[in-house]
Structure formats: structure tokens, C-alpha cells
């Protein structure tokens, strides 16, 4: 029998979790809805799921705490998609730092949630990342650069911030998650399309050249992202996780 | 009438002026009175002496044999007057009855006028100098040569007066300083008053009035901070409580069959959502960014912003290079530029960004469009919250009227300034100036 993805929805608002559950069910996913962290833990004891949709603002244990708990327990490989009520940069950042794979700001459209769920599932299945970034160690270091995975920008060796566009960050993150491994254009395209998949239309080659510029990498003799003829690209330097600066 | 025009502008100089003029007048008055009193008594004593002395001298000379008189002259010589055994020098005859006549003249006349007829002549010269001519009993002439002069002032007196003046100046300066300083400090505190940051409390020490003002100021600061906090909490509460029902409604709408009504409902919900978000964003921007400032490479910052627009198919172009690293709060700066760019896209469909480094080290980022622009008299108002220009009243493009207000607030919060102007050839130019 074909595998049907099982989504666990944790939200304290009964109507929202049922509406979301019904919508996802209608679109071919299996869903379970629970109201809080306690019910979530009980359910996960008996049934593994493919993805958890977690509301941040909940009475009792909030979404951030639950996410951290999931990441440190036996469910650390289960992707988490956060629902955040506030449209505040710091909340977004915290959500991702806690180890969420993606987030969606309330009020959201159900079809957008569906698209995100599918993207996260595809991404984690295709190539699970080698390195798990956590709250306390969220910097990926390579060469003279560090990538801050929560604020989503680069830091050069004297600490100056170099901003990245959304697409540039996603591509660099894909490279850093899979260093020294050849990735073809299809893989890169799929892995990069985390968000706004329908709107993203830049070709991978253009993005790679933009990223090289950003990293001050010489396109003819690149030190970071090397072109593998007729195959794709490879990130040629080792990457390590370092703790966040104090 | 002209007094008000010449009245100095600062309180310090007004107070100094009042103190100084008052003190100098009082001082001059008491000095004058004392001097007059001293002069009068000195004069009386002196004239008394003069009368006795002159009548004695004349009596002696009169009784001496004519050939012995010359040898006595030396002994009868005084500081201001002496005797000559001659007709004396020529001069202008003087009248004893005029008020200008020297007092010494009257005294001499009173002393010996009864016994000896006499004439007075004034000898012209830089100093007062007159002679009294009379005939002794044996008919020989005698002249009293008088050079009246005031009792000389002691040489230390002017020094003393200067010293007093200096003392008055010093006291005035001190008093004015003590009176003005708390006021200046209060004004400075009000100037720098920013309820968003940690309040700078005034020192509640010093004289009673000053301590009272400082306390009142500190209390006012606390009240303003409390109001702002309350407003923030209110906005946040409203927005949070609205987000749940809006989410539910959006989800429900998605179960509806596609129809015009669904489309309309969807748009209304979108508008509500937008207003809630912008409202919170505005409240936050007024409340000041809590974000940390960091060193930011400006060119890559603008590049990434423009690429984000281009990646979703928006017509946004960047020209110019600043080659600058600035210290700024990146989220706030991004929000300012995003709001300006969104505005340009909304009204013109395209936006051009231009970055320039100025000679003084500051950086200017212009966001320009070729849209309808804004009427000159409305340019200042559009940055006020909830203000919408006339042609955007139409709700489909109107927005919340908060975008520019947020941009303006955040621009201030990151130490920049935002100005709007109409471009030559049509369209709007929003210029953000940042310190380098």
C-alpha cells in the first residue's frame, strides 16, 4: 500500500486545528489533531508521525518548548513546522533556532500550509542534512565565513554582517548542509524551493554566480562552490558548527 | 518702549543685568553719600582752619616791620595758599557774590573783609587759581595766592572700588549660575527624553524648588513610559486576539466553493490581516527597536533586498555602490526600505533604488518611482500615521496609511532621516540618509 504521510497538528484552538486537519485530509494526508503538549507526547509514544505542525502560542508548554523537547528526544528527526501568531522578526528567528524546519505566520492560508508541508517533507526525505543546527550552536563556519542560521546572514572574519537574499540563503544552506558532495541542478532546485516555491524562478546557475560574488569567490577559480562539468556543483570546503557568539 | 527690544534674550543675561545694575547702583549710592558727608565735614574743618590761619597770618604780617615781613613768608606758606608782598599777577576780576565763587574766597572775605578792603582776581590756567589783593595798614600791598584743591583721594580707594566691582561680578555670576543650571539641566533632559529607551532620571537633590521640578519631571517620564507600554500592550492584545478569528475565517473560506463571494471575503480578510500587522509594526516602531546594532555591509544588504524582489518577479532595480560598512539595526533598516519600495511598487509598479556615499561620510539611499507623486502640500502629512493621500482613498490601493509612518519612525530609530520629494519628470523620491 502506498505510504500516506501522517501529520500531527498541535494547536490549542479547536476550530483551527480541526479546519486545518480537515483541509489536509481532503488533500490526501493523514492527520491527527491534539490540543496541547501533553496530548502530543501521549500520541507520539504510540504512533510515529511524518511531520508535526506546532503552534507557538499555547497555554502550558508553548510551541518553542515543545520543539526543543522534540529536538533533544527520540523524535529529533521528525520535521517540525511552526505556526507563529506574531509577525515579529525575533519570533521567527527563535522558532528556527529551536530547530523548526519552517514556520508560517498566522493568519495563513491552508493551501500555503499544505505547500510548506510538502516542501519540508520533500526536502528532509531527499537529503537529510549532515549537521543539525541547534539553538546554542547555530553558526556554520567555512573558510573565512560564518553563516548565522537564525538571522540568515553571513559574517566575515571581522564580524561584519553580509546580507543574503532569501534564495541565496537557501542555496548556501543546501550546500553547507551537504558539503563536499556533488549536487545536481534538479536536487539544488528542489532543495532550494523551501518557501514561495511557485514564485521562485531564478535558474540555479544565476544563483550560484550571485552566491560566489557574495562570498567574494573567484568564478574562474572558485574556492567555495566548484562547478562539476555536466553534473552540477560541489561545496568544496569542510563545514563545522560553532557556538553562537556571546 | 524700546526696552523690550533691547532686553537680552537669555534668562542668565537678564538676571545678571538686574543683579549687576542693582548692586552697582546701591554701591554707588552708599559711596556717594559717604563721600558727600566726608567732604562736608572736611570742608568745614578746613575752612574753619583757613579763616583762623589767614586772619592770624595777616595780623602778624601787618604788625611786623616792613623789612622783616619777607623772612616770615616762608613760615606762613601753606599747602594751598601763600602770601606775596606785591600787587600779584594780573587776572580777571572776580565777584564774590556769584554761586560759582570758590568757598575759600568767601571764607577769606568773612575772616578779614571787615578790616581790609580787598579785590579778587582769577588767574587763568588749567587749575583753579586766584589771588586776593589787599593793602596792609602801612599801605604796602599784600597778595594771598590761593590754589584751592579738594582733599586728595587716597590712592587705594580706586583699587578698593575695582575690587568691589569684581566681587559683585563674581557674586552675580555665581548666583545666576546656581539659578540657571537646574533649568538648563531640565531642558537638556526634556530634549533627550525618549520614553522608548531607558529613562534618564534627573538628580532629585539640590534646593527645594529644583528637587521638586526634578521629581515632577521624573514622574512625568514614568507616566509617558507607562502610557506607551499600555498602548503597546493594547495593540498587541487586539492584534493577537484578532489573528485567531481571522485565521479561522481564512481556513473556512478555503472550504467554500470558488465564487465571487469567496474572492471578496478573502480580500476583506487580507485587508484586516494587513491592518493588524501594520498596527503592531507601527506600535513597535514608535516603541523603539530593541534590536541590536551591528556592522553591516551596505552593498550586499541592498543587493539582497533587491534580489528578493526580483526573485518574486517585481521590477526593482539598484544602482550605485557605497562600499561602506555601517553600524545599523538591519531589521529596522530593511523594514524602512521594504516599506518605501512596496509603496513605489503599489503606486508605480516599479522602483529604482540609488545608493550614494556623500563627501561627509554619510550615505543616502533613494527609493524612486515614476508614479503619480504626492501634492507638495501633502508631502509632510503623508508620514503621519493613518494619513492617506486623496487619490489613494480608494481602498483597493489605499493600504493602512501606516507604511510611511513606520518607515519614518524606524528611520529615526536607526539615527537616520527620511525625506520625501517629487521628482522632476514625475514620481516620488524617498531619500533615507544614514550616518556613515
Interface residues (C-beta under 8 A of the other chain):
Chain A: X13 X15 X16 X19 X20 X22 X23 X57 X85 X86 X87 X88 X89 X90 X106 X107 X108 X109 X110 X111 X151 X153 X156 X159 X160 X161 X162 X163 X164 X165 X166 X167 X168 X196 X199 X200 X201 X202 X210 X214
Chain B: X236 X240 X243 X244 X246 X247 X248 X249 X250 X251 X252 X254 X255 X269 X273 X277 X280 X281 X284 X290 X291 X294 X295 X296 X297 X300 X301 X303 X304 X305 X307 X308 X311 X312 X313 X325 X330 X331
